[in-house]
Amino acid sequence: MARRQFREIARITGLVFPGFPRSGKTARQLQASSGLFFDVFTRYDPGNMLLDQAYREVLERQLERSRLGVSLKRLSESRVMVKDPERFTPLAFPLLVDRTRNKLSSESLADRVKRMQLALERAAG
């Protein structure tokens, strides 16, 4: 994620030239150029201000560090309750689908998922 964020920072700071209008570089070329800068800075100048900015922006914008910290603090102060549900919960459905994907069957995955969905809906009422 920091590598992707660094691409924008490198473009804004002028490390990577996106090209002139109508004859600009492709996204792949920009990605390769900024990736080389990222690798060089990471290896030879780990305290680089542009790298620090990329990591900081990832934490703040994409991971929302402040909200994450508040949520983790709230969770650490909460009481843990472990319950055994009678059937799979809605949040467990993707895990159940992934588990059945690996089983051999003459039935397609879409048909199996549809059948599991109907069974869970019938059980829920």
Residue pairs with C-beta under 8 A, 6 or more apart in sequence:
1 58
1 62
2 38
2 51
2 54
2 55
2 58
3 34
3 35
3 38
3 54
5 54
5 57
5 58
5 61
5 62
6 34
6 37
6 38
6 50
6 51
6 54
7 16
7 30
7 31
7 34
7 35
7 38
9 50
9 53
9 54
9 57
10 16
10 33
10 34
10 37
10 38
10 50
11 18
11 30
11 34
13 50
15 34
15 37
15 50
16 30
16 33
16 34
16 37
17 25
18 24
18 25
18 30
19 25
25 33
38 51
38 54
41 48
41 50
41 51
42 51
45 51
59 65
60 66
87 120
87 123
88 96
88 120
93 116
93 117
93 120
96 116
97 109
97 113
97 116
100 109
100 112
100 113
100 116
101 109
105 112
107 115
